[in-house]
Amino acid sequence: MVDLVVIPGSQAENGMQVVHHLAKPPRRVERGREREQIWLALWASKGGQAEEALLKTWLDQAGARYYQTRGSVSLALRHAFEYLNQQALAHNQAHGLSTPFLVVAVVLRGEQIYLAFCGPLHAWLFSGRDATDLFSPELAGRGLGIGRAWTMRFYHWAVQPHSRGLFSLSATSPSALAHEGWKEVQGIWIEVVAGDGQIRYAEKASAPPEVTSEVAQPAGLGKATQTAQGRPPSVRTGEARVLGEDHLSATAARMRPPLPEETPGASPAVAQTARAGVSSVPSRAEPTAPRKQRQPSAPFAGLGRALAGGVWGIGQGLETLNQRLRRFLGKVLSRFLPTDSALMRVSPGTLVFLAIAIPLMVVTVALVVYWRQGRLEQHRLYLQQAQQVVNQALGQSDPALKRVNLEAALTWLEKADQYGQSADSKALRMSIYQNLDALDGIRRLVFQTLLPGGVGGNVQVGKMVATSSEDLYVLDRGQGIILRLVATQSGYALDTQFACRPGQIGSLIVGPFVDLLALPASNFHNAQVMAIDANGNLVYCGFKGNQPVLDAVALQPPDQGWGGVKSITVRQGNLVVLDAMQNGLYEYRGSQWDFVDQPKALFGAQVIPLSNAVALAAFQDDIFILYEDGHVSRCSGLGKVECQDPFPFRLSQDGQVQEVPRLNVTFTDWTLTPPPDPALYLLDPSSPSVYYFSLMLSLQQQYRPSLVEGERLPERPATAFTITPGRNLVLAFDNLLYLATLP
């Protein structure tokens, strides 16, 4: 067993502050981690506005994540580095910075030491009289906090007592490390001494490191460092070798067998690999440089030698395998079969095939079983973690904390579903959604198809209204016509005899309809619905007994004429017209839904912009205006109106009430229900969901489709909706209509 002694140097180096931390294991650690200790150091820019206490908190939390990660040391280190990158990236984004954070981690496990780096840090390792600089400009990376992609270099250091290391920003020359010069070197020293497997701090090293006149770098890491006397080392560029014993190795390093013309017995190369972060791409190892006495004659000479070596090695291995299998099968078959058996006369090639095929079949079956069982176990572990977080959420009285835990449980559940879904995971997901819905005031509705096959292949339903008989009138924005759906005992049926379309009606030429209103049973024209075109022509459609009704009346235009009618509504029997292009809001006095008077402009000294207005609604003295960006204005008054723009939404969430000018959704349509429960319902087409507001825009409820029951709604935005007098919510997706009953 050995101890690792950390000798802290200066708290600043090359304009960067240096913070280090020996992480204490939490109360509960993953199996196998209890025999390990981790120490981390972080280099941060002094101008990066990161306090030392904050950086130490990051390192402590990163250490905790290391201890709580199951698996290999490199996997746990990647989790720790990923946490540090998230914190550093969030810090830089919050302060408008792009400064890198450089990190080194050292893990001690018995007599084994593992090193991990991120960023352009130098690590000098001394074992006996050998020295190695673990630095590569190609693999070092920029550090953490720059983006979501990062690179981690990982090493395994086979140490002996009195081995030493130095972590520094500068490429310290060997001469500076000899004799008394090592005391002035900026950086952090580590020293390996006999002990019981602990990492601890000390004030100073016992003696300066002793180095030979030759210093090496890991293979593929660039040119070897010059010696103290200024002589170039005997190691070739790109093939730097450790002088003495091979004390450093990298995980997953690949070595090829020497070619016949290479000199045997050369000291082994020190290799290393870069391990990528969550979104990074692993770097490739540098090719071994050719020998000086054999210069390549073409750019692909090195590649040819590598391929030749690989083919030669494979051939040698297959030949050896063939000989051993023939001897083994000959011995086994001779024991169980008579000497004159036909199997004993099988060719050696067939015997080799059988010897390879049978183990492969066994291994394949074992791998399939292991793969399935391993995936089930991973699914079970993540599902168990998700359930624990849900239990914590349900025990929370604070709504904000409950929401955080429920969302964290969803994250664990997503990890579990990567290994397959189960009935338990589906049930837990539904439970989480139900609890989140309760926090958000969401009520799930069961939708059914209103009209099988829809209302026609080319119909684009853009507006709907319902009459007292539950009949539906839908505006096809593509053609500018109105269709009628008749309520029956078994559902709805399309009325093919109903005709309400633009064209010549009487003496008027009517254009495509842009809006419509449902009419009360008693009105001057005996119609059921009233529509308007962009030029201010009103059209009344319906039935009087069995006779169709189709009348057209031209509204008196305002003084400046019509720019383009956008929407209409009725306020206390008077017609209100929105002309968005002229920024006009006009009111017509009415009598039994007949409007023949001159228009009255509702804006006085105060004029609000209407160019982006899309719809009107009215109740008593109030006129509500909906805009393209989802915000609402309210104008009040019987003469000239006074407007509040925007009219704020009032939200109550997690026990807090707040007013906001708009929500993070874009409403495209709305309807106002009449007394005894007047309210505004607004459509968010993307969810799709319908928001239920009081007339003061206080959010009461959200209605969304059920996740498990009813028809599956189309995966595209809803185009229109309405609420019938019988409390049925109808959603339109172009030509497809769906109905759900409101509570």
N, C-alpha and C positions, 0 to 999 in steps of 0.2 A: 504494500500500500504506500501511496505517496500523498503528500500535501502540496497544494499550490499556494504559494505566497505571492500576494500582490503588493508591489511597491509603487504607490501613487507618485507621479511626477508633478509637474506644474499643472495648475487648474486652467491654464490657457496655453494654446499652441497655435502659432501662425494666425492670430486673429480669431480663433475659435475657442469657445469654452469647452472644457472637458469634464464630463460628469460620469461617474461610474457607480455601480451598485451591486452588492452581493445579495441576490434575491433569496429570501427565506421561504422554504416550502410552506404552502398553505396547510390548513388542518387536514384536508383530504387531497391526496395526490393519486395520479394514475399508477397502476401496478408497474413496478420496476423503477419508477422515478424516485422512490424513497432512497435509493442508493446513489443518487446523482446530486450534484450541486452545480448551479449556473451563476456566472458572474458576467455582467454586461457593462460596456462603456459606450458613451455617445459623445460625438463631437458636433457641436452646434455653433452657428455663427453668433458672435456677440451682438450683432445688430438685428438678430431675428426675433427679439422681444419674447424669448422663451426663458423664464426664470429657472434657476437651478432646481427649486422645489418641484416645479412642474415636470421637468425632465426626469427627476428621480422617481416621480409618481409613474411616469410612462414606463421606466425601466422595471419598476416593481410589478406593475400590471403585466408587462411582457413576460417577466419571470413566472408569474402566477399562471399565465397561459401555457408556458412551457411545461410546468409541473402537471397541468391538467389535461395534457394532450397524450393520447395513447399512441404507441407506435415507435418508430425509430427516432434516434436523436435528431437526424436531419429534418424529419417531418415536424417534430415539436419545435425546432428552431425556426422553421418556416412560419409556423403559426405565430410565434413570438415576434418575428420580424414583420409579418403582415399587420399585426396590431400596431407596432411602432410606425409603420408606413401610414396607416389610417390616421393616427393621431398627428403625425407630422404634416400630412397633406391637409387635414382640416385646419391645423394651426396656420399653415402658409396661406390657405385660401381666406381665412378669417382676417388676416393682416395684409393681404395683397402682396405676399412675398413668394419667392421661388428659390429660397435658400435650401441647400441639401443638408441632411442629417446623416452623419457617418456613424456606423455601428460595428462593434466587435462583440462577440459572445464566446465565452470559454465554458465548456462543460467538463466536469471532472467526474469520472465513474471508476472508482477503484484506482487502477494504475493507468487507465486510458484517459486521454485528453482529446477533446474535439473542439475545433476552432471554426468560427463562422464570421464572415465579413460582408459588409455592404458599403461600397464607396471606395474611393482611392486612398486606402490606408496601407501602410507598409507594416509587415510583421517579420521581424528578424527572429529566427529560431536558432539557438545554440545548443548543440549536444556534443559533449566532449570538446574537441577542437574544430568541429564542423559548424558552419554557419550557412543559413539559407534565408533568402528574402522572398517572402510569399507576396509578390506583387506582380500584377499584369495589367497594363493599360487597357488591353482588349477586354478583359473580364471583370475589371474592377467595378464598372458601372458608375452612375452619378451619385448614388446614395438614395436615401429615403426622403419622402415628402415632395418629390418632383412630379410624380404621376402614379397611376395605378400599377404600372409595370416596374419591376425592380429585379435585381439579380443578387443572389447570395452565393458566395464562395465558401465551400465546406471542406474541411481537412480533418484527418485523423493523425494525431501526433503521438507516435510510439516513443515515450520519454524514458529517461533514466534519471536517477537522483542527480541534482545539480545541473540539470538542463535549464536553460533560461530562454526568455522571449522578450521582445520589445515591440510595442505597438506605437506607431508614430505616423505623423503626416509627412515627414521628410524622409527622403531616401538616404539615411545616415550611412556614411562610408565606414568600412571596417576599421580604418585608422582611428576614427573618432570613438570607437568602442573599446579600444585597447588602452590599457594602463589607466591613467586618471581621467582620460577624456570622457569615459562613459558616464561620469557623474553629471556632466553638463548637458547631456542629450535630453531633449524634450520628448516626452512620451510616458508610457506606463510600462514598467518592468514586471515580469512574472518570473518566479523561480520555483523549480520543482525540488522538494526535499522529502526525505523519508517521513512518513506520518501515518495517519489513519483515514485518509480519504477526505480531507477537509480543504476548503478554500478559506484563507484568512489573509488579513492585512499585516504588513510590516512596514517599518519606517524606511529601511534601506536594505540593499542587497548585501550578502555576506562578502562578496568579492566581485571584481569586474569580470566580465566574460572573457574567456581566452579563445582567440580565433586563430586559425591558420592563415597563412598568407594567401590562401585561395578561398573564395566565397562563391557559393553556387545559388542558382535560382531554380525553381521548379521547371520541369520541361514545358516548353512552349511559352514561357513567360518573358521572352526577350533576351537580350544579351546579359551575360554574367557580369557581376560587378567587378571593377578593377581591384587589385589587391592593395595592401597598405604600402608596398614599395612602388606601386605604379605599374607593375607587370600585369599583363593580361592573364587571366587564369587559363589553365589548360583545358577547360571545358569548352566545347564547341557551341557557337551561337544557336539557340533554338533547341539544344540538346543538353542543357545544363545538368550536370550530375553532382550529387552530394559526395563530398570527399570523405570517405570513411564509411561507416555503417549506414544502411538505408533506414533512417529514423523517421521519415515522413512519408505518408501515403494519402491518396485521395480516394474517396468513395467512388466506385464504378470506374476506376481508371482501367484502360484497356492497354495491354502490352501484346505485341506480336512476337512470334518466335524469330530469332536472328536469322538473317539470310546466310547461306553458306559462306559468302565472301566476307561477312562481317567478323570483326575480331571477337572471339569468345572471351568471357571472363571480365568484360568491362563492367565498371560499377553501375548499379541499376539506376535508371532515370527516376527522378521525382516527378510524379504526375499529379494533376489536380483537375477538378471539374467545377463548373459554375452551376449552381442550382437556381432555377428561376423562381420568381414569386408567382402569385396567382395568375397574373396576366402577362408574364414575361416569357421570352423564348430562350431556351437554353443555348448557350454559346458552344461552338464546336472547338474541340481541342486543336491546337496548332500542330501542323505536320512536323515530323522529326527532320531536322536539317541533314543534308547529305554529308558524307565524309569529304574532307578537303581534297584528298588525293584522287577522288572520283567525282569530278564536276559533271553535272547533268548537261547533256548535249541538246535537250529540248525542254520546253516548259512542263512536259508531262513525264519527265524521267522519274521524278519522285513517286508519282502515282503508279507508274509501271512497276517499280520496285516493291511498293506496298502490295499491289495485287499479286505479284509473283510470290512474295513471302506468304500471303494468305493462302494461295493455292497450294504451295508446297507444304504448309502446315496441315491443311485439310487432308491432303493425300497421305502424309505420314500417319495422321491419326486414324484414317480409315484402314490403312494397311495393318496397323497394330491391332485395331478392333477386330478385323477379320481373322487374324491369327489366333487371338485369344478366344474368340467365339468358337472357332473350329475345335480347339483343344478342349474347351469346356463342354460343348455338346457331345463330342466324342466320348468323354468320360461318363457323362450322365446317361446317354442312351445305351452305352455298353452295360451298364448296371441293370437296366430294366428290360432290355429287349434281347432276344437271342441273337447270336452272332450272325445267323443267316437271315435275320429279319429284313424285309424290303426296306424299312426305314433306315437300316444301317447302310443301305446302298444308295441313299439319297445323295445327290451332288452337294458339294460344299456350299455352292451358291444358294441352294434351297435351304440348307441349314442356317446359313447366315440370315436369309430372309425371315425364317421362322423365329430366330432368336431376336430379331429386331421388331417384328410385327406383334408378337405376343406381349412383350413389355409395353409397347406403345398402346395397345388396346387397353391393358390394365391401367396405365397411367391416364389415358383419355377418360375412362370411366371414373377414375378417382378424381380427376380434375373437374368433371361435370358435377359430381356429388359435392365436392368442396366448394365449387363456384356457387351452386344453389344454396348450400347451407351457409356459406359465408355471407351471401347477400341477405338471406333471411335474418342472420344474426345482426348484421349492420342495421337493417330495417328495425329490428326489435329494439336495439340500443337507442337509436335516434327517437323512436316512438316513445320509449320510456322517458327520455329526457324531455320531450314535448309535453307529456302528461304531467311531469313534475312541475314544469313552468306554469301549466294551466292551473294546477292545484294552488300554486302560490298566488296566481292572479285572482282566483276566486276567494282567497282569504284576505285580499286587500280591500280596505274601505275607501282608499283614495282612488277616485276614478282615473286620474292621470297615470298612476302607477299600475292600475289594473290594465289599462290600455297597452302600456309598454310591455308588460309580461305576456299579454295575449299575442301581440305582434311578434314577440320573441319566440313564442311557442309555434307560431306559423312558420318561422324560419327553420326551426328544428324539424317540423313536419315536412317541409320541402326537402330537407336532407334525407328524411326517411323514405319519401316517395321516389327518390332517385334509385332506390333498391327495390322498387315495386310497391304497389298499393295493397292494402289489406282492409278487411271490414272494420277493424279497430281504427286504422288511420282515417278512413272515411268518416266514421262516427265522431272521432275527435275533431276533425276539421269542421264538421257541422256544428259541434258544440262551441268551438272558437268563434265561428261566424255568428252564431246566435248571441253570444256574449258581446261581441263587437257591435252587432246591430242594436242591442239594448243600450249600449253606451252612446251610439250615434242617433238614436231615435228612429231606426229603420224598421219598417213593417213589411214583411214579405207577403206577396200576393200570388195566388195560383191562377195563371192565365190559361184560357182555352181558346181554340180557334173560333172566331166569330162567324166566318163564312168560308167553308171549305173551298179551296181553289182561289180565293180572293175575289176582288171586284173587277177583274179584267187585267190582262197582261201588261197593257201600256199605261194603266192608271197610276198617277202620282198623287196620292192623297196628301194635300198640304194644309187642310183645315176641315174640322168636323164640328157639327152642332147636333144637339138632340132636342126633340120636342117632348111635350108632356106625355105623348103616347109611346115614348121610348123609340120612336123612329129616328133613324140617323140620316143626316144630309151631309154629304162629303163633297168637298171642292177638289176637283182634279186640276192641279196647277199646270199640268202639261197641256191640257186642252182648254182650260178655263171654263169648264162645265160643272154642273152639280148633279150628283147621283143620289138616289134615294134607296135606303135599306129599310125594309119594313120589318118591325118586330113581330114575330109569330110565337106560338107556344113552344115550338121546337128550336127557336133561335132567330136567325135573321135571313131574309131573302131579298135579292136584288130586284127592284121594281123596274122591269124593262119598258113599261109604258110611260114612265115619268120622263118628261122632257123639259129641261131647264138649261138652255144653252145660249151662247151669244149668237148674234146675227141681227136680222131685221125683225123687230117686234113692234108692230104698229107702224108708226112713222119714224121710229128711232133706229139707228144703227148702233147696236150694243157690242162692245168689245169683250175680250175674255174677262171673266170675273176675277177679282182680286181678294174679296172678302165676303162673308155672309153672316147673317144673324137668324136665329130661330124666332118666330113670331108667336105671340099668344093666340089663343083660339079666337078671340074677338079682335078683328082688325078691319080696316076699311076695304081692303082688297080681297078678304076671305082667303088669304094665302097662308102657307105654313112656314115659308122661308123667304128671306129678302137678301138679295145679292147686289153688288155694286161693281162697276168696271172702273178703270183708271181715269175715265173722263167724267165721272160723276153721274152716270146713268144708273138708277135704281131699277131692279127687276124683281117682281113678286111672282113666286112660283108655288103651286100646290094644287089642291082639289077642293071643289065646292060640290059636295055630294059625289057623283061619279064624273063630274065635268072638270076637266083640267083648267087651272088658272095660270095665266101668263100675261102679266101687265108690265109695262115699262114707263118710268117717269124720269125726266131729266131734272136734276137739281139745279137751282139757280147758281151759276158760278160766282166765285168771289170777284172783286174788282180786277185783280191781276190775272184772272183766269185760272185754270187748273194746270198745275205742273205734273201731277200724277197722284191720284188717290191711292193711299197705302192701306188704310184700315178704317173701320167704323165701329161705333158703339152707341148705346142709347143711355142718356142720363135724364131721369125723371121725365120720360116721354119725349125728350128732344134728341135729335140725331147729332152726334159729334163725328166730324170727319177729319182725318189726318192726311194732310198733303205734305209729305216729307220733302219733296223737291222744292216746294215754295216756302218751306219752313212755316206752314200755316196750320192752325188748329181752329176749326169753324164749328158753329152750332146752328142747327135748323130747328125752329119750333115745329112741333108736330101735333097732329090730332088723329088718334086711332092709327098711328103708324103711316100717316100720309104727311109728307113734308114738302110744302109748296112755297114757304116764305123765303125772303132773302137771307143769306148766311150772316152770322154775327162773328166777327173775329174775337177770339177769347183772350189773346195776348194784349196787354196794355203796355205799361212802362217796362215791365219785366218780360223778356223774351228768352226762352231757352232753346238751344239747338235741337232740331228734329231730324237732321239729315240721316242719322243712323237709327231712327225710331222704326219699329217693325209692327207694333200692335197696340191697341187701346183696350181699356176696360173701365167701367164706371160703376159707382155705387153712391146713391144720394147726391151730395154736392161734389164728390171727389172724382177726378179723372186720373187713371193710372196709365203711364206710358212705359212700354218695354222697349229696350234698345238692343242692338246687335251684340254688344259686349256683355249682356246679361244684367245690367243695372236698371233700376226703375226710378221714374220720377212721379211725383204726385202733385196735381194742380187742383186747387179748391177755389170756390167762389161762384156765385150765380151771375155776376157781371163779368168784369175782367178778372181773370184767375191769377192767383199767386201760386208759384210753383216751388217745390223743394226738389232740387236736382243735385246729387242723387238723394233719393229717399232711402234711408239705411235699412239694411236687414238686421234683425235682432236675433242673436244666437245664444243659446244656453247649452254649454258643453262643459263636462267635468265640473259641474257646480258653479261655473262662472258665466255671467251674462255680458255680452259685448255687442257693440254696434259696428257694422262694417258696410262700406259703400257698395261692395259687390262680393259675391262668393267665387270660389275657385271653379265654377262651372259656367257654362254659357247656355242660358235659357233661350229657347227658340219659339215657344208657344205658351199660351196660358188660357185659363178660363176662370170666370168669377161665378161662384154658385150663389143663388139668391137666398134670402131669408127662408127659414128661421136661423140658418147657420151660414151667413155670408162669409166667404173665404176666397182667397186666391190660390189657385193650383198652377204651378209652373213646371214645364217639361224640360228636363235635361236629356237630350236625345242620345248621348253617348253611353250612358250607364246601362240601359235606359232607366230613369227614375222620375217620379213625380213628387215635387216638394209641396207640402201643404202649409200655407202661411195664413195667419190672421190678416185682417185689413191693415194692421199696423206693421205688417211684414215680420212678425214674430214666428219663427219656425216652430211648427207643431209636430210634424212627422214627415218621414220620407217613405214612399212606397216604391218597392223594387220587386222584380220577379223572384219567385221562389227558386232556390238552388236545386231542389230535389223533386218537387211536384209540378204537375201541369205540363203544358207545352213548352218546348224549348224555343225561345224567341230568336228571330234572325240575328246574326252577328253583324249588324250594320245599324247606323243611327236611326232612331224613330223619326218619323216625319210629321206626325200630328197626334193629338189626343183630344178627348172630351170626357166629361162626366155627365152621365144621364140623370134625370130626376129620380130614377130608382137606385141611385148610388152604385152604378156600374162604371168602371174605368175602362175606356176603350183606347187601345194603342194602335197606331197605324205605322206600317213599314212599307211605304209606297202602296202597292195594291193589296197587301196582306194586313188583316185586322185581327186583333186579339182582345178578349174581354176578361176582366176580373172583377169580383165583387168587393167593394170597399167595406171595411168594418163599420 
